[in-house]
Amino acid sequence: MSGAEDRPRSRGLGRGLSALLGEGEEADALRAEGAEASGGRSGAGPRTLPVAVLSPNPNQPRKRFDESELDALAVSISGQGLLQPILVRPAPGDAGRYQIVAGERRWRAAQRAGLHDVPVVIRELTDRETLEIAIVENVQRADLNAVEEARALAQLVERFGHTQEDVARAIGKSRAHVANMLRLLSLPAGVLSMLESGALTAGHARAVAASADPEALARQIVDQGLSVRAAEQLARSAAGKADEARTGPAPERKSARSDPDTRALEADLSERLGLTVTIRHDGESGEVRIAFSSLEQLDEVCRRLTSSAMSGAY
């Protein structure tokens, strides 16, 4: 990447795709910005290009395309045409060709529908902007599987230095959602493979994340076809057995699992921290347990608790 791409940019993360396509209130400013940067080469509105001169972006976060969904989209395009233009940029180092920034699925379906030309909007974008737009657009449209989404969000945080709060705002999700998705990447490769194939959902994966042997637990969940709720119960049971093996049987105490107020408090704390929180109590005493699967997550919890204490926010 060039040094220019590493300089701070005025564009915020996740500039609306509608603005990039020439729609909405931001579009006029973006047209002027693009024209100034490219000497007027980027068109203000859609134009038509042959599908043969478009190429996928090799760095785009989406790696899997559902064949049945492509077929269904191709049927729709055959009947109604391609209603939304594909966002492209001039292909780096390949004059006369264009690289797809957003819309690869539509491009693939248009070819299946037999279209020779498709509507496009051309924008002059850096490598960094291209990847950021592709990530945000795919995540916003729920076009990625859980592992693809997690890896895409990790790129925004680790490669581009955005905070989890920045990313959450850009994709229209909570910070807890971003934190939960990033947690998935700490799972063993076998569990990630089950996630990518659809054998496990993200909810199942979060349930096994804090267990001593997440892959064995995940295989048990898949083999038995357990729901997310049943998977969470299985994970708690496995954690309890592991604790008992280390420390011996726990003293008899009344279970708080049937208490709806306790469950609601656990859910609220889990949402705020982005980690699984379990509360056990017996009368006036008890414990709060926060499960983490990496030192980074522990650091984040400590940071949030410390900053809350320093600010007086209890």
C-alpha positions as CSV (number, residue, x, y, z in Angstrom):
1,M,0.0,0.0,0.0
2,S,1.1,3.5,-0.6
3,G,1.9,6.0,2.1
4,A,-1.1,8.0,1.1
5,E,-3.3,5.1,2.2
6,D,-1.8,5.1,5.6
7,R,-2.6,8.8,6.3
8,P,-5.6,9.7,8.4
9,R,-8.7,10.0,6.2
10,S,-11.7,12.3,6.5
11,R,-14.0,9.6,5.4
12,G,-15.6,7.8,8.3
13,L,-15.6,4.0,8.5
14,G,-18.6,2.5,6.8
15,R,-19.7,5.5,4.7
16,G,-23.1,4.5,3.5
17,L,-23.2,2.3,0.4
18,S,-26.0,4.4,-1.0
19,A,-23.8,7.5,-0.9
20,L,-21.1,5.6,-2.9
21,L,-23.7,4.6,-5.4
22,G,-24.8,8.2,-5.9
23,E,-27.8,8.2,-3.7
24,G,-28.8,10.0,-0.5
25,E,-27.6,13.2,1.2
26,E,-23.9,12.3,1.2
27,A,-23.8,11.6,-2.5
28,D,-23.2,15.2,-3.8
29,A,-20.2,15.7,-1.4
30,L,-18.8,12.3,-2.5
31,R,-19.1,13.1,-6.2
32,A,-17.2,16.3,-5.7
33,E,-14.6,14.5,-3.7
34,G,-14.2,11.8,-6.2
35,A,-14.0,14.2,-9.2
36,E,-11.3,16.2,-7.5
37,A,-9.3,13.1,-6.7
38,S,-9.5,11.5,-10.1
39,G,-9.7,14.5,-12.4
40,G,-13.3,13.8,-13.2
41,R,-12.7,10.1,-14.3
42,S,-15.2,8.7,-11.8
43,G,-18.7,9.0,-13.2
44,A,-21.4,10.6,-11.0
45,G,-24.0,8.0,-11.8
46,P,-24.4,4.4,-13.1
47,R,-23.1,3.4,-16.5
48,T,-23.1,0.1,-18.3
49,L,-20.1,-2.2,-18.6
50,P,-19.6,-5.8,-20.0
51,V,-19.6,-8.4,-17.3
52,A,-16.3,-9.7,-18.9
53,V,-14.3,-6.6,-17.9
54,L,-15.2,-7.0,-14.2
55,S,-13.1,-9.1,-11.8
56,P,-13.8,-10.1,-8.1
57,N,-11.7,-8.5,-5.4
58,P,-9.3,-11.3,-4.2
59,N,-9.3,-9.8,-0.7
60,Q,-13.1,-9.5,-0.3
61,P,-14.2,-11.2,3.0
62,R,-16.9,-13.4,1.5
63,K,-15.5,-16.7,0.3
64,R,-18.6,-18.9,0.0
65,F,-21.5,-18.4,-2.3
66,D,-24.7,-20.5,-1.8
67,E,-25.5,-22.1,-5.2
68,S,-29.3,-22.2,-4.6
69,E,-29.3,-18.5,-3.6
70,L,-27.3,-17.6,-6.8
71,D,-29.8,-19.6,-8.9
72,A,-32.8,-17.8,-7.2
73,L,-31.1,-14.4,-7.7
74,A,-30.4,-15.3,-11.4
75,V,-34.1,-16.0,-11.9
76,S,-35.0,-12.7,-10.4
77,I,-32.5,-10.8,-12.6
78,S,-33.8,-12.6,-15.7
79,G,-37.2,-11.3,-15.0
80,Q,-36.5,-7.8,-13.6
81,G,-33.0,-7.0,-14.6
82,L,-30.2,-6.0,-12.2
83,L,-31.9,-3.3,-10.2
84,Q,-28.9,-2.1,-8.1
85,P,-25.7,-1.2,-9.8
86,I,-22.4,-2.9,-8.9
87,L,-19.8,-0.7,-7.2
88,V,-16.4,-1.0,-8.9
89,R,-13.1,0.7,-9.1
90,P,-10.5,0.7,-11.9
91,A,-8.5,-2.5,-11.5
92,P,-5.0,-1.7,-10.2
93,G,-2.4,-2.3,-12.8
94,D,-4.9,-3.5,-15.4
95,A,-6.1,-0.8,-17.7
96,G,-9.5,-1.3,-19.1
97,R,-10.7,-3.6,-16.4
98,Y,-12.6,-3.0,-13.2
99,Q,-12.5,-4.6,-9.8
100,I,-15.7,-5.3,-7.9
101,V,-15.9,-3.5,-4.5
102,A,-19.5,-4.4,-3.6
103,G,-21.8,-6.7,-5.5
104,E,-19.9,-9.8,-6.5
105,R,-22.9,-12.0,-5.7
106,R,-25.1,-9.9,-8.2
107,W,-22.3,-10.1,-10.8
108,R,-22.1,-13.9,-10.5
109,A,-25.9,-14.2,-10.7
110,A,-26.1,-11.8,-13.7
111,Q,-23.7,-14.1,-15.6
112,R,-26.0,-17.1,-14.8
113,A,-28.9,-15.1,-16.0
114,G,-27.1,-14.6,-19.3
115,L,-26.6,-10.8,-19.0
116,H,-23.7,-9.5,-21.2
117,D,-23.7,-6.0,-19.6
118,V,-24.5,-4.8,-16.1
119,P,-25.0,-1.3,-14.5
120,V,-22.0,-0.2,-12.4
121,V,-20.9,2.9,-10.5
122,I,-17.2,3.6,-10.8
123,R,-15.3,5.1,-7.8
124,E,-11.6,5.8,-7.3
125,L,-10.9,4.0,-4.1
126,T,-7.7,2.9,-2.3
127,D,-7.0,-0.7,-1.3
128,R,-7.9,0.2,2.3
129,E,-11.2,1.8,1.4
130,T,-12.1,-1.1,-0.9
131,L,-11.6,-3.7,1.8
132,E,-13.4,-1.6,4.4
133,I,-16.4,-1.0,2.2
134,A,-16.5,-4.7,1.2
135,I,-16.5,-5.8,4.8
136,V,-19.1,-3.3,6.0
137,E,-21.4,-4.0,3.0
138,N,-21.3,-7.8,3.5
139,V,-21.8,-7.7,7.3
140,Q,-24.6,-5.2,7.0
141,R,-26.4,-7.4,4.6
142,A,-25.8,-10.6,6.6
143,D,-24.1,-12.1,3.6
144,L,-21.2,-13.7,5.5
145,N,-21.1,-16.9,7.6
146,A,-20.1,-16.4,11.2
147,V,-16.4,-17.2,10.6
148,E,-16.2,-14.9,7.6
149,E,-17.9,-12.1,9.6
150,A,-15.5,-12.6,12.6
151,R,-12.4,-12.5,10.4
152,A,-13.7,-9.5,8.6
153,L,-14.4,-7.6,11.8
154,A,-10.9,-8.6,13.1
155,Q,-9.4,-7.0,10.1
156,L,-11.2,-3.7,10.8
157,V,-9.9,-3.8,14.4
158,E,-6.4,-5.3,14.0
159,R,-5.3,-4.2,10.5
160,F,-7.0,-0.8,10.3
161,G,-7.0,0.1,14.0
162,H,-10.7,0.8,14.5
163,T,-12.2,0.4,17.9
164,Q,-14.9,-2.1,18.5
165,E,-17.3,0.8,19.1
166,D,-16.4,2.3,15.7
167,V,-17.0,-1.1,14.0
168,A,-20.3,-1.6,15.8
169,R,-21.6,1.8,14.6
170,A,-20.5,1.2,11.1
171,I,-22.3,-2.2,10.7
172,G,-25.3,-1.2,12.8
173,K,-24.8,-3.8,15.5
174,S,-24.0,-3.6,19.3
175,R,-20.5,-3.5,20.6
176,A,-21.3,-6.7,22.4
177,H,-22.1,-8.4,19.1
178,V,-18.7,-7.3,17.7
179,A,-17.0,-8.6,20.8
180,N,-18.9,-11.9,20.7
181,M,-18.0,-12.4,17.0
182,L,-14.3,-11.7,17.6
183,R,-14.3,-14.3,20.5
184,L,-15.2,-17.0,17.9
185,L,-11.7,-16.7,16.4
186,S,-10.1,-18.1,19.6
187,L,-11.9,-21.4,19.0
188,P,-10.0,-24.5,17.6
189,A,-9.9,-25.0,13.9
190,G,-12.3,-27.9,14.1
191,V,-15.0,-25.8,15.7
192,L,-14.4,-23.0,13.1
193,S,-14.8,-25.6,10.3
194,M,-18.2,-26.7,11.8
195,L,-19.2,-23.0,11.9
196,E,-18.2,-22.4,8.3
197,S,-20.1,-25.4,7.1
198,G,-23.3,-24.5,9.0
199,A,-23.2,-27.5,11.3
200,L,-22.9,-25.1,14.2
201,T,-24.4,-21.7,14.7
202,A,-22.6,-18.7,16.3
203,G,-24.8,-19.3,19.4
204,H,-23.6,-22.9,19.7
205,A,-20.0,-21.7,19.3
206,R,-20.3,-19.1,22.0
207,A,-21.7,-21.8,24.3
208,V,-18.6,-24.0,24.0
209,A,-16.0,-21.2,23.9
210,A,-15.2,-21.3,27.6
211,S,-15.1,-25.0,27.9
212,A,-11.9,-27.0,28.5
213,D,-12.4,-29.0,25.3
214,P,-14.6,-26.9,23.0
215,E,-14.1,-29.2,20.0
216,A,-15.3,-32.3,21.8
217,L,-18.3,-30.4,23.1
218,A,-19.1,-29.0,19.7
219,R,-19.0,-32.5,18.1
220,Q,-21.4,-33.7,20.8
221,I,-23.7,-30.9,20.0
222,V,-23.7,-31.6,16.3
223,D,-24.1,-35.4,16.8
224,Q,-27.0,-34.9,19.1
225,G,-28.6,-32.0,17.1
226,L,-28.8,-29.9,20.3
227,S,-30.4,-26.5,20.3
228,V,-28.4,-23.4,21.5
229,R,-30.2,-23.5,24.9
230,A,-29.4,-27.2,25.3
231,A,-25.8,-26.6,24.2
232,E,-25.5,-23.9,26.9
233,Q,-26.8,-26.3,29.5
234,L,-24.3,-29.0,28.3
235,A,-21.5,-26.5,28.5
236,R,-22.5,-25.5,32.1
237,S,-22.7,-29.1,33.1
238,A,-19.2,-29.8,31.6
239,A,-17.8,-26.8,33.4
240,G,-19.3,-27.9,36.7
241,K,-17.8,-31.4,36.3
242,A,-14.4,-29.9,35.6
243,D,-14.6,-27.6,38.6
244,E,-15.6,-30.6,40.8
245,A,-12.7,-32.7,39.5
246,R,-10.3,-29.9,40.5
247,T,-11.7,-28.8,43.8
248,G,-14.0,-31.6,45.0
249,P,-17.8,-31.5,45.3
250,A,-19.3,-28.1,46.0
251,P,-21.4,-27.6,49.1
252,E,-25.1,-28.0,48.6
253,R,-26.8,-24.8,47.7
254,K,-30.1,-23.7,46.3
255,S,-30.1,-23.2,42.5
256,A,-30.8,-19.8,41.2
257,R,-31.3,-21.0,37.6
258,S,-35.1,-20.9,37.9
259,D,-35.0,-17.3,39.1
260,P,-36.1,-15.1,36.2
261,D,-34.6,-12.0,37.8
262,T,-31.2,-13.7,38.0
263,R,-31.4,-14.9,34.4
264,A,-32.3,-11.3,33.3
265,L,-29.4,-9.9,35.2
266,E,-27.0,-12.5,33.7
267,A,-28.3,-11.6,30.2
268,D,-27.8,-7.9,30.8
269,L,-24.3,-8.3,32.1
270,S,-23.3,-10.7,29.3
271,E,-24.6,-8.1,26.7
272,R,-22.6,-5.3,28.3
273,L,-19.4,-7.2,28.7
274,G,-19.6,-9.3,25.5
275,L,-18.8,-12.4,27.6
276,T,-20.8,-15.1,29.3
277,V,-21.7,-14.1,32.9
278,T,-23.1,-16.6,35.4
279,I,-24.6,-15.7,38.8
280,R,-24.9,-18.1,41.7
281,H,-26.3,-17.1,45.0
282,D,-27.6,-18.6,48.2
283,G,-29.6,-16.0,50.1
284,E,-27.6,-12.9,50.5
285,S,-24.2,-14.3,49.4
286,G,-23.0,-15.8,46.1
287,E,-20.6,-15.3,43.2
288,V,-20.5,-13.7,39.8
289,R,-18.5,-15.7,37.2
290,I,-17.2,-14.2,33.9
291,A,-16.0,-16.7,31.4
292,F,-13.2,-15.7,29.0
293,S,-11.2,-17.7,26.5
294,S,-8.2,-15.4,25.9
295,L,-5.9,-13.0,27.8
296,E,-7.1,-10.3,25.5
297,Q,-10.7,-10.8,26.7
298,L,-9.5,-10.7,30.3
299,D,-7.6,-7.5,29.6
300,E,-10.7,-6.0,28.1
301,V,-12.8,-6.9,31.1
302,C,-10.2,-5.4,33.5
303,R,-10.0,-2.2,31.3
304,R,-13.8,-1.8,31.4
305,L,-14.1,-2.4,35.1
306,T,-11.1,-0.1,35.9
307,S,-12.4,2.7,33.7
308,S,-15.9,2.4,35.3
309,A,-14.3,2.6,38.8
310,M,-12.2,5.6,37.8
311,S,-15.1,7.5,36.4
312,G,-17.4,6.7,39.3
313,A,-19.8,4.8,37.0
314,Y,-21.1,1.9,39.1
